[in-house]
Structure formats: structure tokens, C-alpha cells
Amino acid sequence: MYNTLLTLLVIIAVLIIISVMMQPAKTDNASTALSGGAADLFSKQKPRGFEAFMQKVTVVLGILFFAIALGLVYISSH
């Protein structure tokens, strides 16, 4: 059981890395660094399409990662 969870944890870790790398880059320029991004405060739009899908995939993989990590800690302590 421990080895199965450990293998699953490594696979999920690799999938998280891939899903983060596939997300579109936010293009920030020097003016947002100086102004603190105040212009982006009121122009906030919800992500759509591929970006929204990748954010959901990353969140689900993150939750699975932490759940399996906690399961591994529990199994290794007993």
C-alpha cells in the first residue's frame, strides 16, 4: 500500500509540474511592477477556455497531492 501511494504521489507531482508549465503566461511589464498592479484590480476577468481548464486541473492535482501525502504520513507512522 505504501509503495503504491508513493508511486502515485510521484506521478501526481510530475503531472502538477506539467500542468503549471502548460498554463498561459501572464504578461506583466515594468509599469505593473512600479504601480503594484493597481490597473489590474478593476480589469479582472475570469479565465475562460483552456486557461480555466488548466487552473481546475492544477487545483485538483494539488488537492490529490496533499491528500496522498497525508495518507503516506499516516501509513508510515503506524
C-alpha positions as CSV (number, residue, x, y, z in Angstrom):
1,M,0.0,0.0,0.0
2,Y,2.8,2.4,0.9
3,N,4.7,1.7,-2.3
4,T,1.5,2.2,-4.4
5,L,0.8,5.6,-2.7
6,L,4.4,6.7,-3.1
7,T,4.3,5.9,-6.8
8,L,1.0,7.7,-7.2
9,L,2.5,10.7,-5.4
10,V,5.4,10.9,-7.7
11,I,3.2,10.6,-10.8
12,I,0.9,13.4,-9.5
13,A,3.9,15.6,-8.7
14,V,5.1,15.2,-12.3
15,L,1.5,16.0,-13.6
16,I,1.4,19.1,-11.4
17,I,4.7,20.3,-12.9
18,I,3.4,19.7,-16.4
19,S,0.0,21.4,-15.8
20,V,1.7,24.5,-14.3
21,M,4.1,24.7,-17.2
22,M,1.2,24.5,-19.7
23,Q,-0.7,27.4,-18.2
24,P,-0.5,30.6,-20.3
25,A,2.0,33.2,-19.0
26,K,0.7,36.4,-17.6
27,T,2.5,39.2,-19.4
28,D,3.5,41.8,-16.8
29,N,5.6,44.8,-17.8
30,A,7.6,47.3,-15.8
31,S,4.6,49.6,-15.2
32,T,2.7,47.0,-13.2
33,A,5.8,46.4,-11.0
34,L,6.0,50.1,-10.2
35,S,2.3,50.7,-9.7
36,G,1.7,47.5,-7.8
37,G,-0.7,46.2,-10.4
38,A,-3.5,48.7,-9.5
39,A,-4.6,48.9,-13.1
40,D,-5.4,45.1,-13.0
41,L,-7.6,45.5,-9.9
42,F,-10.6,46.7,-11.8
43,S,-10.0,44.9,-15.1
44,K,-10.1,41.4,-13.5
45,Q,-11.7,38.9,-15.9
46,K,-12.5,35.3,-15.2
47,P,-10.3,32.9,-17.1
48,R,-12.0,31.1,-20.0
49,G,-11.4,28.1,-22.1
50,F,-8.0,26.4,-21.9
51,E,-6.8,28.7,-19.1
52,A,-9.8,27.9,-16.8
53,F,-9.4,24.2,-17.6
54,M,-5.7,24.2,-16.7
55,Q,-6.4,26.1,-13.4
56,K,-9.0,23.5,-12.4
57,V,-6.7,20.6,-13.3
58,T,-3.9,22.1,-11.2
59,V,-6.2,22.6,-8.2
60,V,-7.5,19.0,-8.4
61,L,-4.0,17.7,-8.7
62,G,-2.8,19.8,-5.8
63,I,-5.6,18.5,-3.6
64,L,-4.8,14.9,-4.5
65,F,-1.1,15.5,-3.8
66,F,-1.8,16.8,-0.3
67,A,-4.3,14.0,0.4
68,I,-1.9,11.3,-0.7
69,A,1.0,12.9,1.2
70,L,-1.1,12.9,4.4
71,G,-2.1,9.3,3.7
72,L,1.6,8.4,3.4
73,V,2.4,10.1,6.7
74,Y,-0.4,8.2,8.4
75,I,0.7,4.8,7.0
76,S,4.3,5.4,7.8
77,S,3.6,6.3,11.4
78,H,1.5,3.2,12.1
